[in-house]
Amino acid sequence: MNPLRSLILAAAGNDAVRRAVATAPVSREVVRRFVAGETVASALDVTGDLVENGLRVTLDYLGEDTTDRGLAERTVQSYLTLLDQLHDTGLAVDAEVSVKLSAVGQSLDERLALDNASRICAAAEQGGTTVTLDMEDHTTTDSTLRVLAELHRSWPSTGAVLQAYLRRTLDDCRALAGSRVRLCKGAYAEPASVAHTDPHEVDLNYVRCANVLLSGSGYPMFATHDPRLIEIVAERARWHDKAPEDFEYQMLYGVRPSEQARLTAEGHVVRVYVPFGEQWYGYLMRRLAERPANVAFFLRSLAGRS
Ligand SMILES: Cc1cc2nc3c(=O)[nH]c(=O)nc-3n(C[C@H](O)[C@H](O)[C@H](O)COP(=O)(O)OP(=O)(O)OC[C@H]3O[C@@H](n4cnc5c(N)ncnc54)[C@H](O)[C@@H]3O)c2cc1C
């Protein structure tokens, strides 16, 4: 892993750094670039603006690795409130939610996570929208796909996420090509025994997986900011005779907004992944670790120059 990325990820786990960043007055500005505030109201404001600009949205209530039933319940309640308000504001047509099973109790008990995810799926259905289950590190993949299979019995539109860096993913794509699948490169530090570690291999696998998903009857969602992959997906979609509404691109809030606008103007469906909530720190650190330019932006802000 690149040393800067390791350093930032180490800082993410350091309490003193966390306190300093969280309380620095300029942090709020930096956070605002990648996170849609701490409350449901602020998330709805950002969603409204994006939808007005022709984008779709998936909302993520920040929080992961919950080992506390009370916290898991608070996360479920936040999703239920959010889904209610998406419905009431008419935004549910264009906005769905993304859920991390670890935030609703997966590490405590898979059954608890299934029950909690079912409550969120039921509320989403009632509100006129749907749910995508984020994918976390490889030790949770089997459990997450088992929960997904259960959810598919009642809510077949529930989306999965598959990570191109995992060696198993081509097979998972074949199994899920008839449903909604978000394909991403993968964001966790994984061992070579389970994951491709050469970025070029990851990209090649992304294209193989994209071909499988595009040849299926489901709805592929291509989550990447990578210009080469975006272009290859467009070419592969034409080759597979897919219309623009048969698949979508997804990008993170605050990352390549001009590319999001360009693809939308070209007639593509683009969905923005919008995180919100009080637990923004770990998410922000992962975004900074992904890209040196983001770190420069952050440091300039801390120095009061941006
Ligand atoms: C909508 C969405 C949902 C996701 N969900 C999950 C999930 O559930 N599980 C999971 O493990 N991971 C998830 N990820 C993260 C994903 O796995 C990658 O870690 C992340 O997207 C970075 O990979 P990339 O494909 O964008 O390409 P990278 O390899 O990070 O970047 C490739 C190229 O993209 C361009 N680029 C990237 N960032 C920028 C930028 N800020 N400005 C300008 N150009 C840029 C550059 O040209 C760069 O060389 C998700 C990502 C997105 C977009």
The ligand as an SDF file (V2000), in Angstrom:
LIG
                    3D

 53 58  0  0  0  0  0  0  0  0999 V2000
  -20.9480    4.7280   -5.5710 C   0  0  0  0  0  0  0  0  0  0  0  0
  -19.8380    3.9490   -4.9410 C   0  0  0  0  0  0  0  0  0  0  0  0
  -20.1440    2.9590   -4.0350 C   0  0  0  0  0  0  0  0  0  0  0  0
  -19.1170    2.1890   -3.4740 C   0  0  0  0  0  0  0  0  0  0  0  0
  -19.4370    1.1570   -2.6330 N   0  0  0  0  0  0  0  0  0  0  0  0
  -18.4540    0.3530   -2.1700 C   0  0  0  0  0  0  0  0  0  0  0  0
  -18.7410   -0.8000   -1.3970 C   0  0  0  0  0  0  0  0  0  0  0  0
  -19.8910   -1.1150   -1.0780 O   0  0  0  0  0  0  0  0  0  0  0  0
  -17.6990   -1.5810   -0.9860 N   0  0  0  0  0  0  0  0  0  0  0  0
  -16.4070   -1.2780   -1.3160 C   0  0  0  0  0  0  0  0  0  0  0  0
  -15.4940   -2.0330   -0.9500 O   0  0  0  0  0  0  0  0  0  0  0  0
  -16.0950   -0.1730   -2.0220 N   0  0  0  0  0  0  0  0  0  0  0  0
  -17.0960    0.6450   -2.4540 C   0  0  0  0  0  0  0  0  0  0  0  0
  -16.7590    1.7500   -3.2100 N   0  0  0  0  0  0  0  0  0  0  0  0
  -15.3390    2.1840   -3.3000 C   0  0  0  0  0  0  0  0  0  0  0  0
  -14.6180    1.5330   -4.4720 C   0  0  0  0  0  0  0  0  0  0  0  0
  -14.4520    0.1710   -4.2000 O   0  0  0  0  0  0  0  0  0  0  0  0
  -13.2390    2.1870   -4.6870 C   0  0  0  0  0  0  0  0  0  0  0  0
  -12.4630    2.0650   -3.5410 O   0  0  0  0  0  0  0  0  0  0  0  0
  -13.3180    3.6550   -5.0420 C   0  0  0  0  0  0  0  0  0  0  0  0
  -14.4200    3.9360   -5.8550 O   0  0  0  0  0  0  0  0  0  0  0  0
  -12.0800    4.0620   -5.8090 C   0  0  0  0  0  0  0  0  0  0  0  0
  -11.9710    3.3120   -7.0000 O   0  0  0  0  0  0  0  0  0  0  0  0
  -12.2160    3.9180   -8.4660 P   0  0  0  0  0  0  0  0  0  0  0  0
  -12.9130    2.8750   -9.2650 O   0  0  0  0  0  0  0  0  0  0  0  0
  -12.9350    5.1910   -8.3810 O   0  0  0  0  0  0  0  0  0  0  0  0
  -10.8020    4.0540   -9.0870 O   0  0  0  0  0  0  0  0  0  0  0  0
   -9.3690    4.5120   -8.5150 P   0  0  0  0  0  0  0  0  0  0  0  0
   -8.4470    3.3830   -8.8520 O   0  0  0  0  0  0  0  0  0  0  0  0
   -9.4210    5.0350   -7.1130 O   0  0  0  0  0  0  0  0  0  0  0  0
   -9.0760    5.7360   -9.4360 O   0  0  0  0  0  0  0  0  0  0  0  0
   -8.8710    5.5200  -10.8200 C   0  0  0  0  0  0  0  0  0  0  0  0
   -8.8160    6.8320  -11.5400 C   0  0  0  0  0  0  0  0  0  0  0  0
  -10.0350    7.5630  -11.3440 O   0  0  0  0  0  0  0  0  0  0  0  0
   -9.7600    8.9550  -11.3480 C   0  0  0  0  0  0  0  0  0  0  0  0
  -10.1360    9.5380  -10.0620 N   0  0  0  0  0  0  0  0  0  0  0  0
  -10.3710    8.8870   -8.9060 C   0  0  0  0  0  0  0  0  0  0  0  0
  -10.6920    9.7680   -7.9160 N   0  0  0  0  0  0  0  0  0  0  0  0
  -10.6620   10.9950   -8.4750 C   0  0  0  0  0  0  0  0  0  0  0  0
  -10.8680   12.3190   -7.9890 C   0  0  0  0  0  0  0  0  0  0  0  0
  -11.1590   12.5760   -6.7160 N   0  0  0  0  0  0  0  0  0  0  0  0
  -10.7540   13.3470   -8.8590 N   0  0  0  0  0  0  0  0  0  0  0  0
  -10.4210   13.1170  -10.1520 C   0  0  0  0  0  0  0  0  0  0  0  0
  -10.1790   11.8880  -10.6600 N   0  0  0  0  0  0  0  0  0  0  0  0
  -10.2960   10.8510   -9.8460 C   0  0  0  0  0  0  0  0  0  0  0  0
   -8.2770    9.1060  -11.5650 C   0  0  0  0  0  0  0  0  0  0  0  0
   -8.0150    9.2080  -12.9410 O   0  0  0  0  0  0  0  0  0  0  0  0
   -7.7450    7.7850  -11.0590 C   0  0  0  0  0  0  0  0  0  0  0  0
   -6.4880    7.4400  -11.5830 O   0  0  0  0  0  0  0  0  0  0  0  0
  -17.7630    2.4870   -3.8090 C   0  0  0  0  0  0  0  0  0  0  0  0
  -17.4790    3.4840   -4.7260 C   0  0  0  0  0  0  0  0  0  0  0  0
  -18.4780    4.2080   -5.3030 C   0  0  0  0  0  0  0  0  0  0  0  0
  -18.1320    5.2410   -6.3170 C   0  0  0  0  0  0  0  0  0  0  0  0
  1  2  1  0
  2  3  1  0
  2 52  2  0
  3  4  2  0
  4  5  1  0
  4 50  1  0
  5  6  2  0
  6  7  1  0
  6 13  1  0
  7  8  2  0
  7  9  1  0
  9 10  1  0
 10 11  2  0
 10 12  1  0
 12 13  2  0
 13 14  1  0
 14 15  1  0
 14 50  1  0
 15 16  1  0
 16 17  1  0
 16 18  1  0
 18 19  1  0
 18 20  1  0
 20 21  1  0
 20 22  1  0
 22 23  1  0
 23 24  1  0
 24 25  2  0
 24 26  1  0
 24 27  1  0
 27 28  1  0
 28 29  2  0
 28 30  1  0
 28 31  1  0
 31 32  1  0
 32 33  1  0
 33 34  1  0
 33 48  1  0
 34 35  1  0
 35 36  1  0
 35 46  1  0
 36 37  1  0
 36 45  1  0
 37 38  2  0
 38 39  1  0
 39 40  1  0
 39 45  2  0
 40 41  1  0
 40 42  2  0
 42 43  1  0
 43 44  2  0
 44 45  1  0
 46 47  1  0
 46 48  1  0
 48 49  1  0
 50 51  2  0
 51 52  1  0
 52 53  1  0
M  END
$$$$
